[in-house]
Amino acid sequence: MIDDPEIILAKTDALCTHALSTLLHYALILEHDWCPVKLGLTMAEDEEHAYMQCVDPGKPYTEGGTVIFKCHKTTRLHEINTEETKMITSGQM
């Protein structure tokens, strides 16, 4: 979970440094104007999600592998009733 500008480590079980360059590039933009269709990160029929790909090419070039991140926006209310937007990512090999 990314909470402008922090990554909430308690909400994840892993963090890939290869993915950060892609995720952070779009996370701040999407946090302020959630429109992944406009950015080319999804299709019009799935506007609730943004899809991003890890830059690690995988075998035979590295021991890693390509992961597709399916991201969506969540909203929570603070004690002072201000709304914050979060971006949640789930990686799929």
LUMDRENMI-638519 format. One record per residue: residue in one letter; residue number from 1; x, y, z of N, C-alpha, C, O in turn. Coordinates in nm, 4 decimals, m for minus. Atoms other than C-alpha are relative to their C-alpha. Layout:
# residues N
PT marti drenti     n_c1     n_c2     n_c3    ca_c1    ca_c2    ca_c3     c_c1     c_c2     c_c3     o_c1     o_c2     o_c3
PT     A    NUM        X        Y        Z        X        Y        Z        X        Y        Z        X        Y        Z
...
# end
This chain:
# residues 93
PT marti drenti     n_c1     n_c2     n_c3    ca_c1    ca_c2    ca_c3     c_c1     c_c2     c_c3     o_c1     o_c2     o_c3
PT     M      1   0.0849  m0.1165   0.0000   0.0000   0.0000   0.0000   0.0894   0.1227   0.0000   0.1854   0.1308   0.0766
PT     I      2  m0.0739  m0.1257   0.0071   0.1316   0.3425  m0.0922  m0.0886   0.1102   0.0561  m0.2014   0.1303   0.0109
PT     D      3   0.0702  m0.1101  m0.0655   0.0255   0.6335   0.1280   0.0880   0.1225  m0.0136   0.1809   0.1417   0.0649
PT     D      4  m0.0775  m0.1192   0.0366   0.1632   0.9556  m0.0184   0.0847   0.0548   0.1128   0.0279   0.1068   0.2089
PT     P      5  m0.0898   0.0658   0.0937   0.4668   0.9366  m0.0042   0.0585  m0.1294   0.0555   0.1612  m0.1755   0.0058
PT     E      6  m0.0574   0.1149  m0.0679   0.5218   0.6335   0.2187  m0.0568  m0.1331  m0.0501  m0.1704  m0.1403  m0.0970
PT     I      7   0.0459   0.1356   0.0240   0.5007   0.2605   0.1557  m0.0297  m0.0590   0.1374   0.0575  m0.0613   0.2243
PT     I      8   0.0420   0.0540  m0.1285   0.3077   0.1004   0.4414   0.0435  m0.1467   0.0063  m0.0262  m0.2349  m0.0440
PT     L      9  m0.0583   0.1339  m0.0023   0.5234  m0.2053   0.5111  m0.0841  m0.0998   0.0787  m0.0796  m0.2195   0.0504
PT     A     10   0.0852   0.0906  m0.0780   0.2781  m0.3491   0.7651  m0.1129  m0.0583  m0.0847  m0.1738  m0.1577  m0.0452
PT     K     11   0.1088   0.0452   0.0870   0.0270  m0.3929   0.4775   0.0484  m0.0877  m0.1152  m0.0296  m0.1192  m0.2051
PT     T     12  m0.0525   0.0822   0.1077   0.2556  m0.6029   0.2556   0.0943  m0.1056   0.0567   0.1447  m0.0903   0.1680
PT     D     13  m0.0939   0.1017  m0.0453   0.4677  m0.9163   0.2828   0.1284  m0.0005  m0.0822   0.2186  m0.0799  m0.0557
PT     A     14  m0.1197  m0.0073   0.0824   0.7245  m0.8218   0.0191   0.0046   0.1336  m0.0738  m0.0975   0.1983  m0.0968
PT     L     15  m0.0183  m0.1236   0.0759   0.8684  m0.5264  m0.1664   0.1137  m0.0218  m0.0988   0.2275  m0.0462  m0.0587
PT     C     16  m0.1001   0.0202   0.1047   1.0519  m0.5597  m0.4974   0.0538   0.1353  m0.0456  m0.0226   0.2217  m0.0885
PT     T     17  m0.0576  m0.1279   0.0398   1.2943  m0.2786  m0.5735  m0.0114   0.0236  m0.1508  m0.0131   0.1386  m0.1948
PT     H     18   0.0184  m0.0164   0.1440   1.2569  m0.3454  m0.9479  m0.1348   0.0657  m0.0309  m0.1470   0.1413  m0.1273
PT     A     19   0.1348  m0.0516   0.0240   0.8878  m0.2571  m0.9215  m0.0138   0.1471   0.0377  m0.1009   0.2163  m0.0150
PT     L     20   0.0158  m0.1375  m0.0490   0.9419   0.0754  m0.7455   0.0069   0.1051  m0.1103  m0.0680   0.2029  m0.1072
PT     S     21  m0.0121  m0.1014   0.1058   1.0485   0.2632  m1.0576  m0.1300   0.0161  m0.0774  m0.1668   0.1273  m0.1150
PT     T     22   0.1281  m0.0055   0.0714   0.7216   0.1750  m1.2299  m0.1113   0.0490   0.0906  m0.1845   0.1412   0.0547
PT     L     23   0.1109  m0.0330  m0.0898   0.4859   0.1967  m0.9330   0.0040   0.1452   0.0471  m0.0978   0.2144   0.0450
PT     L     24  m0.0079  m0.1354  m0.0534   0.6152   0.5231  m0.7901  m0.0210   0.1059  m0.1077  m0.0712   0.2148  m0.0801
PT     H     25   0.0207  m0.0927   0.1112   0.6115   0.6891  m1.1297  m0.1485   0.0350  m0.0156  m0.1838   0.1513  m0.0349
PT     Y     26   0.1434  m0.0202   0.0186   0.2344   0.6442  m1.1555  m0.0768   0.0224   0.1303  m0.1832   0.0844   0.1286
PT     A     27   0.0742  m0.0074  m0.1264   0.1348   0.6253  m0.7869  m0.0371   0.1426   0.0376  m0.1511   0.1691   0.0757
PT     L     28   0.0279  m0.1383  m0.0388   0.1636   0.9966  m0.7208  m0.0980   0.0669  m0.0952  m0.1825   0.1455  m0.0523
PT     I     29   0.0944  m0.0556   0.0970  m0.0181   1.0888  m1.0415  m0.1401  m0.0530   0.0257  m0.2365   0.0234   0.0301
PT     L     30   0.1306   0.0625  m0.0204  m0.2995   0.8420  m0.9783  m0.0625   0.0390   0.1334  m0.1848   0.0452   0.1453
PT     E     31   0.0526  m0.0393  m0.1302  m0.3322   0.9463  m0.6157  m0.0749   0.1330  m0.0085  m0.1731   0.1533   0.0628
PT     H     32   0.0615  m0.1324   0.0104  m0.4240   1.2998  m0.7191  m0.1052   0.0111  m0.1100  m0.1905   0.0997  m0.1057
PT     D     33   0.0988  m0.0014   0.1086  m0.6222   1.2232  m1.0357  m0.0172  m0.1423  m0.0504   0.0457  m0.1812  m0.1488
PT     W     34   0.0167   0.1406   0.0352  m0.7410   0.8620  m1.0545  m0.0707  m0.0119  m0.1336  m0.1935  m0.0059  m0.1401
PT     C     35   0.0562   0.0214   0.1327  m0.7916   0.8121  m1.4264   0.0965  m0.0880  m0.0796   0.1620  m0.0398  m0.1720
PT     P     36  m0.0950   0.0874   0.0681  m0.5910   0.5072  m1.5389  m0.0292  m0.0193  m0.1481   0.0617  m0.0519  m0.2244
PT     V     37   0.0327   0.0108   0.1427  m0.7778   0.4965  m1.8721   0.0730   0.1097  m0.0770   0.1309   0.0846  m0.1827
PT     K     38  m0.0644  m0.1153   0.0650  m0.6439   0.8419  m1.9608   0.1519  m0.0208  m0.0126   0.2138   0.0282  m0.1070
PT     L     39  m0.1438   0.0245   0.0021  m0.2892   0.7240  m1.8801   0.0376  m0.1251  m0.0797   0.1560  m0.1555  m0.0948
PT     G     40  m0.0263   0.1219   0.0760  m0.3242   0.4051  m2.0863   0.0363  m0.1189   0.0873   0.1031  m0.2115   0.0412
PT     L     41  m0.0333   0.1072  m0.0936  m0.2981   0.1802  m1.7784  m0.1102  m0.1030   0.0145  m0.0956  m0.1979   0.0915
PT     T     42   0.1104   0.0952  m0.0023  m0.6291  m0.0016  m1.8339  m0.0912   0.0269  m0.1188  m0.0684   0.1201  m0.1960
PT     M     43   0.1006  m0.0180   0.1044  m0.9232  m0.0381  m2.0711  m0.1210   0.0707   0.0607  m0.1396   0.0683   0.1824
PT     A     44   0.1170  m0.0755  m0.0475  m1.2417   0.1696  m2.0453  m0.0956  m0.0871   0.0811  m0.1591  m0.0377   0.1742
PT     E     45   0.0921   0.0878  m0.0728  m1.4407  m0.1326  m1.9246   0.0555  m0.0454   0.1359  m0.0140  m0.1149   0.2100
PT     D     46  m0.0596   0.0351  m0.1295  m1.2021  m0.1753  m1.6256   0.0641   0.1233   0.0633   0.1790   0.1181   0.1073
PT     E     47  m0.0565  m0.1272  m0.0465  m1.1547   0.1845  m1.5112   0.0298   0.0050   0.1497   0.0893   0.1020   0.1967
PT     E     48  m0.0283   0.0048  m0.1441  m1.1363   0.0829  m1.1419   0.1416  m0.0498   0.0310   0.1866  m0.0415   0.1453
PT     H     49  m0.1337   0.0548  m0.0205  m0.7905  m0.0736  m1.1920   0.1009   0.0648  m0.0934   0.0673   0.1100  m0.2029
PT     A     50  m0.1129  m0.0412   0.0830  m0.4527   0.0357  m1.3224   0.0965  m0.1182  m0.0024   0.1239  m0.1776   0.1018
PT     Y     51  m0.0910   0.1132   0.0141  m0.2142  m0.2299  m1.4554   0.1380   0.0505  m0.0379   0.1534   0.1294  m0.1312
PT     M     52  m0.1384  m0.0380   0.0255   0.1627  m0.1880  m1.4450   0.0855  m0.1246   0.0024   0.0517  m0.2229   0.0683
PT     Q     53  m0.0865   0.1170   0.0112   0.4456  m0.4256  m1.5256   0.1365   0.0300   0.0589   0.1917   0.1383   0.0397
PT     C     54  m0.1347  m0.0100  m0.0550   0.7701  m0.4827  m1.3399   0.1007   0.0055  m0.1150   0.0782  m0.0532  m0.2208
PT     V     55  m0.1007  m0.0135   0.1064   1.0817  m0.3933  m1.5398   0.0984  m0.1164  m0.0060   0.1797  m0.1234  m0.0982
PT     D     56  m0.0890   0.1169  m0.0004   1.2629  m0.7183  m1.4484  m0.0405  m0.0943  m0.1132  m0.1521  m0.1462  m0.1115
PT     P     57   0.0383   0.0803   0.1157   1.2709  m0.9168  m1.7753  m0.0145  m0.1492   0.0280  m0.0814  m0.2185  m0.0486
PT     G     58   0.0083   0.1435  m0.0285   1.3076  m1.2609  m1.6129   0.0951  m0.0813  m0.0850   0.1824  m0.0271  m0.1528
PT     K     59  m0.0900   0.0930   0.0703   1.4745  m1.5660  m1.7637  m0.0136   0.0163  m0.1507  m0.1238   0.0393  m0.2005
PT     P     60  m0.1330   0.0468  m0.0379   1.7000  m1.6076  m1.9470   0.0931   0.1112   0.0462   0.2108   0.0850   0.0708
PT     Y     61  m0.0867  m0.1146  m0.0297   1.8316  m1.2594  m1.8585   0.0247   0.0208   0.1486   0.1346   0.0608   0.1870
PT     T     62  m0.0146  m0.0137  m0.1448   1.7717  m1.2511  m1.4805  m0.0667  m0.1185   0.0682  m0.1374  m0.1959   0.0038
PT     E     63   0.0645   0.1063  m0.0770   1.6625  m1.4897  m1.2071  m0.1414   0.0406   0.0418  m0.2165  m0.0417   0.0943
PT     G     64   0.1332  m0.0489  m0.0361   1.3520  m1.2761  m1.1518  m0.1035  m0.0386  m0.1036  m0.0887  m0.1373  m0.1756
PT     G     65   0.1051   0.0268   0.0968   1.0404  m1.2629  m1.3578  m0.0937   0.1174  m0.0107  m0.1019   0.2002   0.0801
PT     T     66   0.0909  m0.1109   0.0229   0.7862  m1.0273  m1.5007  m0.1251  m0.0160   0.0853  m0.1862  m0.1228   0.0883
PT     V     67   0.1193  m0.0023  m0.0844   0.5051  m0.9355  m1.2628  m0.0909   0.1105  m0.0507  m0.0440   0.2194  m0.0838
PT     I     68   0.0996  m0.1010   0.0338   0.1854  m0.7510  m1.3535  m0.0654   0.0449   0.1308  m0.1148  m0.0380   0.2072
PT     F     69   0.0621  m0.0539  m0.1200   0.0576  m0.5226  m1.0771  m0.1382   0.0524  m0.0342  m0.1542   0.1359  m0.1232
PT     K     70   0.1380  m0.0455   0.0150  m0.3176  m0.4744  m1.0550  m0.0260   0.0952   0.1169  m0.0298   0.0528   0.2324
PT     C     71   0.0120  m0.1028  m0.1032  m0.3733  m0.1494  m0.8650  m0.1413   0.0560   0.0027  m0.2072   0.0677  m0.1007
PT     H     72   0.1289  m0.0674  m0.0128  m0.6887   0.0080  m0.7302   0.0061   0.1020   0.1124   0.0944   0.0969   0.1980
PT     K     73   0.0049  m0.1097  m0.0953  m0.7801   0.3102  m0.5238  m0.0887  m0.0388   0.1176  m0.1928  m0.1025   0.1009
PT     T     74   0.0843   0.0145  m0.1183  m0.9097   0.2966  m0.1691  m0.0075   0.1356   0.0690   0.0805   0.2200   0.0518
PT     T     75   0.0159  m0.1260  m0.0720  m1.0372   0.5781   0.0488  m0.0245  m0.0307   0.1465  m0.0983  m0.1234   0.1798
PT     R     76   0.0269   0.0141  m0.1427  m1.0265   0.6113   0.4255  m0.0170   0.1388   0.0597   0.0314   0.2379   0.0048
PT     L     77   0.0220  m0.1283  m0.0668  m1.1339   0.8841   0.6634   0.0880   0.0101   0.1233   0.0975  m0.0841   0.2020
PT     H     78  m0.0789  m0.0291  m0.1193  m0.9036   1.0368   0.9220  m0.0905   0.0463   0.1125  m0.2081   0.0761   0.0916
PT     E     79   0.0747  m0.0471  m0.1162  m1.0128   1.1358   1.2689  m0.0546   0.1417  m0.0209  m0.1576   0.1774   0.0361
PT     I     80   0.0460  m0.1378   0.0212  m1.0452   1.4951   1.1460  m0.0864   0.0121  m0.1257  m0.1083   0.1217  m0.1774
PT     N     81   0.0917   0.0057   0.1150  m1.2723   1.3855   0.8571   0.0593   0.0504  m0.1306  m0.0139   0.1016  m0.2153
PT     T     82  m0.0588  m0.0313   0.1300  m1.0257   1.4543   0.5785   0.0166  m0.1300  m0.0756   0.0527  m0.2318  m0.0165
PT     E     83  m0.0076   0.1206   0.0818  m1.0267   1.2055   0.2933   0.1385  m0.0157  m0.0591   0.1975   0.0810  m0.1072
PT     E     84  m0.1276   0.0306   0.0625  m0.7087   1.0376   0.1751  m0.0191  m0.1142  m0.0977  m0.0989  m0.2048  m0.0736
PT     T     85   0.0084   0.1050   0.1007  m0.6648   0.8223  m0.1309   0.1245  m0.0865   0.0089   0.2357  m0.0355   0.0220
PT     K     86  m0.1091   0.0962  m0.0036  m0.4501   0.5107  m0.1254   0.0023  m0.0778  m0.1304  m0.0999  m0.0887  m0.1983
PT     M     87  m0.0084   0.0886   0.1145  m0.3248   0.2909  m0.4054   0.0478  m0.1350   0.0499   0.1518  m0.1442   0.1151
PT     I     88  m0.0347   0.1348  m0.0423  m0.3162  m0.0819  m0.3428   0.0462  m0.0778  m0.1223  m0.0169  m0.0724  m0.2279
PT     T     89  m0.0502   0.0801   0.1107  m0.1099  m0.3116  m0.5611   0.0027  m0.1460   0.0395   0.0328  m0.1802   0.1538
PT     S     90  m0.0165   0.1434  m0.0217  m0.1217  m0.6848  m0.5930   0.0728  m0.0553  m0.1214   0.0282  m0.0385  m0.2349
PT     G     91  m0.0803   0.0529   0.1097   0.1429  m0.8587  m0.7995  m0.0429  m0.1399  m0.0379  m0.0811  m0.2198   0.0476
PT     Q     92   0.0350   0.1318   0.0512   0.0715  m1.1599  m1.0184   0.1056  m0.0407  m0.0987   0.1358   0.0339  m0.1919
PT     M     93  m0.1023   0.0498   0.0940   0.3368  m1.3686  m1.1923  m0.0692  m0.0610  m0.1186  m0.0032  m0.1093  m0.2105
# end
